[in-house]
Amino acid sequence: MPQPMPPTNAQRRHFLLEMLPPGSVGAEIGVHLGDFSQVILETVAPRQLHLIDPWIYNPAPEYERALYGGRSEGGQSEMDERHMSVLDRFGPEINRGQIIVHRGESAEMLGALPDASLDWVYIDGNHTYDFVVQDLRLSLAKTKPGGLVTGDDYGEGGWWDGGVKQAVDELAESGNAQLLLIQNGQFAFAVTGT
Ligand SMILES: C[S@@+](CC[C@H](N)C(=O)[O-])C[C@H]1O[C@@H](n2cnc3c(N)ncnc32)[C@H](O)[C@@H]1O
């Protein structure tokens, strides 16, 4: 009997996008080629979508299996091409101000947005523990009370050695944010405000 096809990345994450309100203002940390940004655009129809990615090649040995390390055969010029392809792909949305592309590390780019200015954040950037801790902390500050801080790749292992899971679990245990769900490798926190 033929085996059912495994769900695509977009199918696996679709339920999460249904939790994000149409007309909202959100940010995706880690854009790569903009494939999920496109799904967000079509499913959520956000009023404004901030796309944050440094598109920087990292040659360090611990990044050998990263899309922006050893898996980027063309090194920095491939990263530059990815950035250009995203600008090209979303040209009309960028021109009308619906999409804003921020080329830089999330710590700096998300950090520069006003506090409590976003309805939601989707974290899918550098998955190593320290970076996820920082992305979670900043995302909580930048998201309005009632909003959502969400992200990808919650689970054991990976080249990032479970960094997403560790950071998410610690935040949930700290009581500083309310963990709503973990499903299909996705996580979502409700932002309650202070
Ligand atoms: C898994 S890919 C993102 C995939 C994309 N969200 C999707 O689903 O189509 C991870 C991305 O994170 C970016 N990245 C790495 N370090 C980052 C950082 N400090 N801040 C923001 N993005 C980062 C990489 O350049 C890479 O494009």
The ligand as a Tripos MOL2 file, in Angstrom:
@<TRIPOS>MOLECULE
LIG
   27    29     1     0     0
SMALL
NO_CHARGES

@<TRIPOS>ATOM
      1 C1         15.6010   27.9870    9.0010 C.3       1 LIG1
      2 S1         16.0360   29.4160    8.0690 S.3       1 LIG1
      3 C2         14.5250   30.3260    8.0560 C.3       1 LIG1
      4 C3         13.4760   29.6440    7.2210 C.3       1 LIG1
      5 C4         12.2100   30.4540    7.0200 C.3       1 LIG1
      6 N1         11.6350   30.9320    8.2820 N.3       1 LIG1
      7 C5         11.1840   29.5560    6.3440 C.2       1 LIG1
      8 O1         10.4670   28.8300    7.0530 O.co2     1 LIG1
      9 O2         11.0970   29.5710    5.0980 O.co2     1 LIG1
     10 C6         17.0030   30.2810    9.2440 C.3       1 LIG1
     11 C7         17.3780   31.6880    8.8220 C.3       1 LIG1
     12 O3         17.8260   32.3680    9.9930 O.3       1 LIG1
     13 C8         18.7460   33.3310    9.5890 C.3       1 LIG1
     14 N2         19.5030   33.7900   10.7530 N.ar      1 LIG1
     15 C9         20.6610   33.3130   11.2460 C.ar      1 LIG1
     16 N3         21.0590   34.0260   12.2850 N.ar      1 LIG1
     17 C10        20.1270   34.9870   12.4870 C.ar      1 LIG1
     18 C11        19.9760   36.0460   13.4140 C.ar      1 LIG1
     19 N4         20.8880   36.2680   14.3770 N.pl3     1 LIG1
     20 N5         18.9000   36.8500   13.3120 N.ar      1 LIG1
     21 C12        17.9600   36.6320   12.3550 C.ar      1 LIG1
     22 N6         18.0520   35.6350   11.4440 N.ar      1 LIG1
     23 C13        19.1210   34.8240   11.5100 C.ar      1 LIG1
     24 C14        19.5660   32.6230    8.5170 C.3       1 LIG1
     25 O4         20.2350   33.5480    7.6730 O.3       1 LIG1
     26 C15        18.5150   31.7930    7.8120 C.3       1 LIG1
     27 O5         18.0650   32.4310    6.6320 O.3       1 LIG1
@<TRIPOS>BOND
     1     1     2 1
     2     2     3 1
     3     2    10 1
     4     3     4 1
     5     4     5 1
     6     5     6 1
     7     5     7 1
     8     7     8 2
     9     7     9 1
    10    10    11 1
    11    11    12 1
    12    11    26 1
    13    12    13 1
    14    13    14 1
    15    13    24 1
    16    14    15 ar
    17    14    23 ar
    18    15    16 ar
    19    16    17 ar
    20    17    18 ar
    21    17    23 ar
    22    18    19 1
    23    18    20 ar
    24    20    21 ar
    25    21    22 ar
    26    22    23 ar
    27    24    25 1
    28    24    26 1
    29    26    27 1
@<TRIPOS>SUBSTRUCTURE
     1 LIG1         1 GROUP 0 **** ****
